[in-house]
Amino acid sequence: MEFNFLAILVAAIVPIILGFFWYNPKTFGILWAREAEMTEEKMKRGNVPVTFIVSLMLSFILAFFVQMLTIHQFGAIGMVGGDPSIAEPSYEAFMADYGNAFRTYKHGALHGAMAGIFMFVPVIAINALFERKSWKYILINGLFWTVAITIMGAIVCGWV
């Protein structure tokens, strides 16, 4: 089991591309800006290139770890301490039988959606509640990350 660098890279671009559509003024952008208390002045203060570069780097880290949520075979590797060369022969037999089991786009999307709903939305909601943000804010951002992680999960799991 090896990391698929190209799949990780493509998955890392997903939040950037999806964000262009999701937070566009013609979709949720105006509502998000109002709920986030984002003004034109605040937007102009930021360094857009740095924001996108750092976001892409963080998305790469996220895509890397989404594999652990979507590809069950990483659990088998973890059981042998991460080094298949020291594993018992039963590990090789197991991987020969199940090495590509559940390695589909559909399966990755399912686990990505579950991560979005059961991990990302609660974290966003907890932060937003303490920041006194609205439920609209929570839904816009929570659904964005659920959709993004669903797509990312599909890519990193199905791209064998």
N, C-alpha and C positions, 0 to 999 in steps of 0.2 A: 504494500500500500504506500503510494507516494503522493505527495501534494501535486496537484495539477495547477502550475503557476498561471497558465493562460486562463483557465476557468476562474481562478481567484481574481486575476486582473479584470476580466470582463465583469464579474460580479461586483467588484469594487466600483465600477463606473455606474452601476445601476442607480444608487441613491442620487448621484449628480444628475443623470438624465431624467429620472423620475421627478426629481425636485423642480426641474425647469417646467414641467407640466403641472405638477401638483400645486406648487406655490405661485403659479402664473396668475395675474390679475383676472384672467378669464375663467379660472377654476376656483381655487380656494385662497388665492393670494391676498385679495382685499380683506376677506373675512379673517384670515390668519393674521394679517398686519394689525387689524383692529384688536383682535383678541390677545395678541402678543404685545400690544402697546408699542408697536414698531412705527416709527415715523420716517419720513423722507430724510430728515436731519440725521437720525441714528444710522440709517442705511448709508448715507454719504460719508460718515465718519470711519467706517470700516475699510480695511484694505482688501478689496475683492479678490485679487490674485492670491494673496496669502490665505484667505478664507477657503478658496477652492482647492488650493494645493494641500493644505492641512486636512480639509475634509476628505480629499481623495486618499491621503495617507491613512487616515482613521478608518475609512471605508475598506481599505485593503486589509487592515488588521481585523476588522469585523468579518470580512469575507473569508479570511484565513480560519477564523474560529467558528464560523457558521458550518464549516465542514464537520467539526466535531459534533455538532447537533444533528446533522443530516446523514452522515455516513457511519453506519453502525460498526463497520470493520475497524474504525479507530478504537473502539472499545476492546476489540480482540488484541490489537497492538498494545494498548495500555495494560492489558492483563499480563503481557510478557515483559513489561518494563520499558516498552518503546523500542526495543532492539530485537527484531525478528531473528537475527542471527544466533541469539542465545536461547531461542525457544525450543521446546520439546518437539519431537516429530508430529505430535498431535496438532500443533499449531499449523503446520504446513498442510496437513490433511484437512483441517477445518477451513483454511483459506482456499484450498482447492475446491472444496464443496460449496462454500458460501462467500467467496471473495468478491463476487459481483451481485450478491443478493440485495435487493432493495436499492439498487443504484440506478434510479430512474428520476427523470425530471419531476414526475408526479409525486414521488415519495419525498424528494427534497423540498418541493413546494409545501407539502403537508407539514413537515417538520419546521419549515421556515414560518409558516402561518401560525403554528402552535407557539413557536418562540416569540413571534410578534405579539400574539394575544396574551400569553401567560408570562412573558418576561418584559418586553418592551413597553407595552401599554401600562402595566402597573408601575414601572419605574417613572415613566413620563407623568402618570397621574399623581403619584406621590409628590414628585417635585412641583408639579403645577398646583396642587392643593396648598402646599406651603408657600408658594409664590403668589397665591390668591388669584390664579388664572381660572378662566371659565371652563365648563365642560366642553364647550365648542373648541377651545384651544386644545384640550386633551384629545378629543376625537380627531381633529385635523392632524395633529402630530402623531398620535397613536396609530391611526389608520395608515398614515404615510409610511411609518416604519414597519407596520405589519405587511403592507404590500411590498415594500422594498426587500424585507427579509424573506418573504415568500419567493420572490423572483430570484434573489441571491441564492437561497437554498436550492431552488430548482437547478440553477446553473452549476453550482459546485457539486451537487450530488449526481446529476444526470450526465454531466460532461465527462465521460469516462475515457 
